[in-house]
Amino acid sequence: MKTKKLPLILNVYRIWKDSLLSNVGYYVYHTAIEFEEIEYGYGKIVLETDNIDINISPEDDCGIYEIPPMSYEDGEYIESLVIGHFDKNNKHLFYETLNEIKKKYLSSKYNLILNNCNHFTEEFMVKTLNKKIPSKYYSVYVKILDYFKHFF
């Protein structure tokens, strides 16, 4: 009897589509992971507090969030790619890996260039399936950094 396979899906969104970068042919992408009909992404989570100063404990500082698939509101949905599969009997490996890397991807540690959604997504994919984000969605940051290196 064959074990049921559960897909790990990469959801891709274009953000800042009307920015200076997009006007010169560089697009910025948000990526997230979908598994068992939940999309997991990483970002800076801002609490609306009416200007009240809040101390957030490390347990509450997780920048990984859950949303319905393909519903990221700050970007234009581009596509979904099946990156690989988990055997239904081994789906616990997905959740164990997610819990392991949650500690690294804190909301307070989010950085648009150095620690963003694409870093989270790629690290997760490498740890679970030894696969990377397609370079067309990840390389804009590398191109930008390479460009600015010439000025320093």
C-alpha positions as CSV (number, residue, x, y, z in Angstrom):
1,M,0.0,0.0,0.0
2,K,1.4,3.4,-1.0
3,T,1.8,6.1,1.5
4,K,0.0,9.3,0.7
5,K,2.3,12.2,-0.3
6,L,1.7,15.7,1.0
7,P,3.0,18.5,-1.2
8,L,5.2,21.3,0.0
9,I,4.3,24.3,-2.1
10,L,6.2,27.6,-2.6
11,N,3.8,30.5,-3.1
12,V,5.3,33.6,-4.8
13,Y,4.1,37.2,-4.7
14,R,5.4,40.3,-6.4
15,I,5.8,43.2,-3.9
16,W,6.5,46.9,-4.6
17,K,5.4,46.4,-8.2
18,D,5.3,50.2,-8.9
19,S,8.7,51.0,-7.3
20,L,11.9,52.4,-8.7
21,L,13.4,48.9,-8.7
22,S,10.6,47.5,-10.9
23,N,10.9,50.5,-13.2
24,V,14.4,49.4,-14.1
25,G,13.6,45.7,-14.4
26,Y,14.2,44.4,-10.8
27,Y,11.3,42.9,-9.1
28,V,11.1,42.2,-5.4
29,Y,9.3,38.9,-4.4
30,H,7.8,37.6,-1.2
31,T,7.8,33.8,-0.8
32,A,6.0,31.6,1.6
33,I,5.6,27.9,2.2
34,E,2.2,26.1,1.9
35,F,1.6,22.8,3.7
36,E,-1.6,21.1,4.5
37,E,-3.6,24.1,3.3
38,I,-1.8,26.6,5.5
39,E,0.7,29.2,4.2
40,Y,3.7,30.0,6.5
41,G,5.5,33.2,5.9
42,Y,8.0,35.4,7.7
43,G,8.0,39.1,8.2
44,K,8.1,42.0,10.6
45,I,4.9,41.7,12.6
46,V,3.6,45.1,13.8
47,L,1.1,45.2,16.6
48,E,-1.4,48.1,16.5
49,T,-1.3,49.4,20.1
50,D,-2.4,53.0,19.9
51,N,1.1,54.1,20.7
52,I,1.4,52.1,23.8
53,D,5.0,50.7,24.4
54,I,4.9,46.9,24.7
55,N,7.7,44.6,25.8
56,I,7.4,41.5,23.8
57,S,8.8,38.3,25.3
58,P,11.0,36.1,23.0
59,E,8.2,33.5,22.9
60,D,5.8,36.1,21.5
61,D,8.4,37.6,19.0
62,C,7.9,34.9,16.4
63,G,7.9,36.5,12.9
64,I,6.5,33.4,11.3
65,Y,2.8,33.7,10.6
66,E,0.0,31.5,9.2
67,I,-2.5,32.6,6.6
68,P,-4.9,30.9,4.1
69,P,-3.0,29.9,1.0
70,M,-2.4,32.5,-1.7
71,S,-3.8,35.3,0.5
72,Y,-0.8,37.5,1.3
73,E,-2.3,41.0,1.2
74,D,0.9,43.0,0.6
75,G,1.7,41.5,-2.8
76,E,0.4,40.3,-6.1
77,Y,0.1,36.6,-6.3
78,I,2.4,35.2,-9.1
79,E,2.4,31.4,-8.8
80,S,2.6,28.3,-6.7
81,L,5.3,25.7,-7.3
82,V,5.3,22.2,-5.8
83,I,8.8,21.9,-4.4
84,G,8.6,18.4,-3.1
85,H,6.5,16.0,-1.0
86,F,6.3,14.6,2.5
87,D,5.0,11.1,3.2
88,K,1.9,11.4,5.3
89,N,3.6,9.2,7.9
90,N,6.5,11.7,8.1
91,K,4.6,15.0,8.1
92,H,5.9,15.5,11.7
93,L,9.2,16.4,10.1
94,F,7.7,19.5,8.6
95,Y,6.4,20.7,12.0
96,E,9.6,19.8,13.8
97,T,11.7,21.8,11.3
98,L,9.3,24.7,11.5
99,N,9.5,24.8,15.3
100,E,13.3,24.5,15.1
101,I,13.9,27.5,12.9
102,K,11.1,29.7,14.5
103,K,13.7,30.6,17.1
104,K,15.9,32.2,14.4
105,Y,13.1,34.1,12.5
106,L,11.9,36.5,15.1
107,S,9.9,39.6,14.1
108,S,12.5,41.8,15.9
109,K,15.3,40.2,13.7
110,Y,13.5,40.9,10.4
111,N,15.7,42.8,7.9
112,L,14.7,43.5,4.3
113,I,18.1,42.6,2.9
114,L,19.8,40.3,5.4
115,N,17.0,38.3,7.1
116,N,13.7,38.3,5.2
117,C,10.9,36.0,4.0
118,N,13.1,34.5,1.2
119,H,15.8,33.5,3.7
120,F,13.2,31.8,5.9
121,T,11.6,30.0,2.9
122,E,15.0,28.9,1.5
123,E,16.4,27.7,4.8
124,F,13.2,25.7,5.5
125,M,13.3,24.1,2.0
126,V,17.0,23.2,2.3
127,K,16.5,21.6,5.7
128,T,13.5,19.6,4.7
129,L,14.0,18.8,1.0
130,N,17.5,20.0,0.1
131,K,16.0,22.4,-2.5
132,K,16.4,26.1,-3.0
133,I,14.1,28.9,-4.1
134,P,14.3,29.4,-7.9
135,S,17.0,32.1,-8.5
136,K,14.6,34.3,-10.4
137,Y,12.8,35.0,-7.1
138,Y,15.7,35.3,-4.8
139,S,18.5,36.9,-6.8
140,V,17.2,40.5,-6.8
141,Y,18.8,41.0,-3.4
142,V,22.1,39.6,-4.7
143,K,22.0,41.8,-7.7
144,I,21.2,44.9,-5.7
145,L,24.0,44.2,-3.2
146,D,26.5,43.4,-6.0
147,Y,25.6,46.7,-7.7
148,F,26.2,48.8,-4.5
149,K,29.5,47.0,-3.7
150,H,31.0,49.0,-6.6
151,F,30.5,52.2,-4.7
152,F,32.2,51.1,-1.5
